[in-house]
Amino acid sequence: MLIDTFGRRAVDLRVSLTDRCNLRCTYCMPEQGLQWLPKPELLTDAEIVRLVRLAVTGLGVTEVRFTGGEPLLRPGLVGIVAACAALDPRPELSLTTNGIGLARTAAALREAGLDRVNVSLDTLDRETFRTLTRRDRLDDVVAGLAAAEAAGLSPVKINTVLMRGVNDHEAADLLDWCLDHGYELRFIEQMPLDAQHGWDRADMVTAEEILARLGERFALSPEPDERRGAAPAERWLVDGRTGADGRPARVGVIASVTRPFCRACDRTRLTADGQIRNCLFATEETDLRSALRDGAGDEAVAELWRKAMWGKKAGAGIDEPSFHQPDRPMSAIGG
């Protein structure tokens, strides 16, 4: 098992498949992009599957989420998903994506064994989308969402970051749209993960502000805490409504900065170049890629992983004056 000194057990593995992305979101990377990792430094498909197998069959991981960069840019994605779905015990498999390319891959991913997707979408306004992402691809994202729903990758979840003076006025409209389409919306406080290190707490739209804006149009009631578990999102039932699947309509708010959920954290992270991070904001990494390529056996690699998690800190420290933003951008770490 992957346990730390505070008794937390990591059962949720986030796997970054690539540092590359086909958008240039202003809160993630500069317009010209970043210096991408050389291909030889990336884990191969076989190395990724081996590490996922080790995590699932030997270290107690039960959930695996593929991230990026943009994971749909990974040529071997469908094969990786299929190999991980064939593991015994079988983990829950999900994918976080910007949705571009999902329209043509959703059915194949579902057939390979993917269970569901999280799609990042910050606005329904074409011009705002173009400004935020520096690309005119809103229609592709909307088509990808529809394809994911049709393929059975449900519940389809949408992740939204509100930015002051940019899209914060769209909160209620986004929720209305998601409810109409049967998607589950989750608002995420903007975190200091931009490559430019331009994040400013004063510009962040807080969870309290988000809920206040939603409350102007919707009646929200909190879900019981015991249903949250280790999930980062605080979920709220909306107007007593039900979705197309008959489940209660809900919206989530992830207050990563103002209400950190570190005490219940159950995640371990594998970067695209084979480093273990025990926290998204960790300043140290453990190199599993070198161990694999030097011929280490499964138990030796597992022991490196256990030691990496054992040293996990009590919290990310975002709310502390001494907080230091990670040097590596989010595209290289995996969200």
C-alpha positions in Angstrom: 0.0 0.0 0.0 1.0 3.6 -0.4 0.7 5.2 3.1 2.1 8.4 4.5 3.1 9.3 8.0 -0.3 10.9 8.6 -2.1 7.7 7.9 -3.5 8.7 4.5 -3.6 6.0 1.9 -3.2 6.8 -1.8 -5.6 4.8 -3.9 -6.1 7.4 -6.8 -3.3 7.5 -9.4 -3.1 10.4 -11.8 -1.0 9.6 -14.9 0.3 12.3 -17.2 0.7 10.9 -20.7 2.2 13.9 -22.3 3.3 17.5 -21.5 2.0 18.7 -24.9 -1.3 20.5 -25.4 -3.1 21.9 -28.4 -4.5 24.9 -26.5 -2.5 27.8 -25.0 -4.7 28.7 -22.1 -3.6 32.0 -20.5 -3.6 30.6 -17.0 -1.5 27.6 -17.9 1.2 28.5 -20.5 2.6 31.3 -22.6 1.2 31.9 -26.1 4.3 30.4 -27.8 4.0 27.3 -25.7 6.7 25.6 -23.6 9.9 23.7 -24.2 8.4 20.2 -24.6 10.0 17.1 -23.1 12.2 15.2 -25.6 10.5 11.9 -26.7 13.2 9.7 -25.1 12.5 11.2 -21.7 8.8 10.3 -21.9 7.6 6.9 -20.6 6.9 4.4 -23.3 3.4 2.9 -23.5 4.8 -0.4 -22.0 6.4 1.5 -19.1 3.2 3.3 -18.3 1.2 0.1 -18.3 3.8 -1.6 -16.2 3.7 1.1 -13.6 -0.1 1.2 -13.6 -0.1 -2.6 -13.2 2.3 -2.4 -10.3 0.2 0.3 -8.6 -3.1 -1.6 -9.0 -2.0 -5.1 -8.3 0.7 -4.4 -5.7 0.1 -1.0 -4.1 -3.6 -0.8 -3.6 -4.5 1.8 -6.3 -8.2 1.4 -7.3 -8.7 4.5 -9.6 -6.5 5.7 -12.5 -7.0 9.0 -14.3 -5.1 9.8 -17.4 -4.1 13.5 -17.8 -1.7 15.6 -19.7 -0.9 18.1 -21.0 -3.6 16.9 -23.3 -3.9 13.1 -23.1 -5.8 12.7 -26.4 -2.5 13.7 -28.1 -0.9 10.5 -26.9 -0.8 8.2 -30.0 -1.0 5.0 -28.0 -3.8 6.2 -25.7 -6.5 3.6 -26.7 -4.0 0.7 -26.3 -2.9 2.0 -22.9 -6.5 2.2 -21.7 -7.3 -1.3 -23.0 -4.2 -2.8 -21.2 -5.2 -1.1 -17.9 -8.8 -2.2 -18.2 -7.6 -5.8 -18.5 -5.9 -5.7 -15.1 -7.1 -7.8 -12.3 -8.4 -6.2 -10.1 -9.7 -3.8 -12.7 -9.3 -0.1 -11.7 -11.8 2.6 -12.4 -10.4 4.4 -15.5 -11.1 8.1 -16.3 -9.6 10.8 -18.5 -9.2 14.6 -18.1 -9.2 16.3 -21.4 -9.8 19.7 -23.1 -12.3 17.9 -25.4 -10.6 18.6 -28.7 -10.5 15.3 -30.6 -12.9 13.6 -28.2 -15.6 13.5 -30.9 -13.6 11.1 -33.0 -12.1 9.1 -30.1 -14.9 8.8 -27.5 -16.4 5.6 -28.9 -13.0 3.8 -29.2 -12.0 4.9 -25.7 -15.2 3.5 -24.3 -14.8 0.2 -26.1 -11.2 0.0 -24.8 -12.6 0.3 -21.2 -12.6 3.9 -20.3 -15.3 4.6 -17.7 -15.8 8.4 -17.9 -14.3 11.7 -18.8 -13.7 15.1 -17.2 -13.7 17.9 -19.8 -12.2 21.4 -19.1 -14.5 24.2 -20.4 -14.4 27.7 -18.9 -16.9 29.5 -21.1 -19.7 29.1 -23.6 -18.9 32.4 -25.3 -16.9 31.9 -28.5 -14.9 35.1 -28.2 -14.0 34.5 -24.6 -13.0 30.9 -25.4 -10.7 32.2 -28.2 -9.2 34.8 -25.8 -8.6 32.3 -23.0 -7.3 29.4 -25.1 -5.8 31.4 -28.0 -7.6 29.0 -30.2 -11.1 29.0 -31.9 -12.1 25.5 -30.9 -15.3 25.9 -28.9 -17.4 23.9 -31.3 -14.9 21.0 -31.1 -15.2 20.9 -27.4 -19.0 20.9 -27.5 -19.0 18.1 -30.1 -16.6 16.1 -27.9 -18.9 16.4 -24.9 -21.9 15.2 -26.9 -19.8 12.3 -28.3 -18.7 11.3 -24.8 -22.3 11.2 -23.5 -23.4 9.2 -26.5 -20.6 6.7 -26.0 -21.6 6.1 -22.4 -18.6 7.9 -20.8 -20.9 9.1 -18.0 -21.4 11.0 -15.9 -19.7 13.5 -18.1 -18.1 16.0 -15.8 -17.1 19.6 -16.8 -14.3 21.4 -15.0 -14.5 25.2 -15.0 -12.1 27.8 -13.7 -13.6 31.3 -13.2 -11.4 34.3 -13.6 -12.3 37.7 -12.3 -13.4 40.1 -15.1 -13.1 37.4 -17.7 -15.7 34.7 -17.3 -16.9 35.0 -13.7 -20.3 36.4 -14.9 -21.0 33.1 -16.7 -21.3 30.9 -13.6 -25.0 30.5 -13.6 -25.3 30.3 -17.4 -22.7 27.5 -17.4 -24.6 25.5 -14.7 -27.9 26.0 -16.6 -26.4 24.7 -19.8 -24.8 21.7 -18.0 -28.1 20.8 -16.3 -29.9 21.0 -19.7 -27.4 18.6 -21.3 -27.0 16.2 -18.3 -23.4 17.1 -17.6 -22.1 17.5 -14.0 -20.4 20.8 -13.5 -17.5 21.5 -11.1 -16.0 24.9 -10.5 -12.4 24.9 -9.4 -10.6 27.8 -7.7 -7.7 28.9 -9.8 -4.5 27.5 -8.4 -0.9 28.7 -8.8 0.1 26.3 -11.6 0.8 28.7 -14.5 4.2 28.5 -16.2 4.5 32.3 -16.1 4.1 32.4 -12.2 1.5 35.1 -12.7 -1.1 33.8 -10.3 -2.4 36.4 -7.9 -4.6 35.4 -5.0 -6.5 38.7 -5.2 -7.6 37.9 -8.7 -8.9 34.4 -7.8 -12.7 33.9 -7.7 -13.3 32.1 -4.4 -15.7 29.2 -3.6 -17.8 31.6 -1.6 -18.1 34.0 -4.5 -19.0 31.2 -6.8 -21.7 29.9 -4.5 -23.1 33.4 -4.1 -23.3 33.9 -7.9 -25.1 30.5 -8.3 -27.4 31.3 -5.4 -28.8 34.3 -7.3 -30.5 31.9 -9.7 -30.6 28.5 -8.1 -31.6 27.1 -4.7 -28.6 25.0 -3.5 -28.5 22.5 -0.7 -25.3 20.8 0.4 -24.9 17.1 0.0 -24.2 15.3 3.3 -20.5 15.3 4.1 -20.3 11.5 4.5 -21.0 11.2 0.7 -18.0 13.2 -0.2 -15.3 10.9 1.1 -11.9 11.9 -0.3 -13.4 13.7 -3.3 -12.1 17.2 -3.6 -15.4 18.7 -4.6 -18.0 19.9 -2.2 -21.3 19.0 -3.9 -24.6 20.9 -3.9 -28.0 19.7 -4.9 -29.7 22.1 -7.4 -33.3 23.1 -6.9 -34.3 19.6 -6.1 -34.0 18.8 -9.9 -33.1 15.5 -11.4 -31.0 14.8 -14.5 -31.9 12.8 -17.6 -30.6 9.7 -15.8 -32.9 10.2 -12.8 -30.1 11.2 -10.5 -30.3 14.4 -8.4 -28.9 17.4 -10.3 -25.8 18.6 -8.6 -22.9 21.1 -8.9 -19.5 20.8 -7.3 -17.1 23.4 -6.0 -13.4 22.6 -5.5 -12.0 25.1 -3.0 -8.4 24.1 -3.5 -7.0 27.4 -2.1 -9.5 28.7 0.4 -10.6 25.3 1.8 -7.7 22.9 1.1 -8.7 19.2 1.4 -5.2 17.9 2.1 -6.2 15.9 5.2 -8.3 13.6 3.0 -6.0 13.4 0.0 -5.7 10.0 -1.5 -3.7 10.8 -4.7 -0.4 9.8 -6.1 0.9 11.3 -9.3 3.0 9.9 -12.2 4.5 12.5 -14.5 4.9 12.0 -18.3 8.7 11.5 -17.8 8.3 8.9 -15.0 8.6 10.9 -11.8 6.4 10.3 -8.7 5.0 13.4 -7.1 3.2 12.8 -3.8 1.5 16.2 -4.1 0.6 18.5 -7.0 2.6 21.2 -5.3 5.5 19.0 -4.3 9.0 20.5 -4.7 10.7 17.0 -4.9 10.1 14.0 -7.2 11.1 10.4 -7.2 12.5 9.0 -10.4 10.9 5.7 -11.4 11.9 5.9 -15.1 15.6 5.5 -14.4 14.8 2.5 -12.2 12.8 0.9 -14.9 15.4 1.4 -17.5 18.2 0.2 -15.3 16.4 -3.1 -15.0 14.9 -2.8 -11.5 12.3 -5.5 -10.6 8.8 -4.7 -9.6 9.5 -4.9 -5.8 12.4 -2.4 -6.1 10.3 0.0 -8.0 7.4 -0.4 -5.6 9.7 0.3 -2.7 10.8 3.6 -4.3 7.1 4.5 -4.7 6.3 3.6 -1.1 9.2 5.8 0.2 8.0 8.7 -2.0 4.5 8.6 -0.5 5.7 8.1 3.0 7.4 11.5 2.9 4.2 13.3 1.9 3.7 16.6 3.8 0.6 17.4 5.8 -0.6 19.9 3.3 0.1 21.7 0.1 0.8 24.9 1.9 -1.0 27.2 -0.6 -2.5 29.1 2.3 0.8 29.7 3.9 3.0 32.8 3.4 6.0 30.6 2.7 4.3 28.8 -0.2 6.6 28.2 -3.2 5.0 27.5 -6.6 6.3 24.4 -8.4 9.0 25.1 -10.9 7.4 22.7 -13.4 4.3 23.9 -15.2 1.0 22.1 -14.9 1.4 20.6 -18.4 4.4 18.7 -17.2 2.9 17.5 -13.9 -0.6 16.5 -14.8 -3.7 18.1 -13.2 
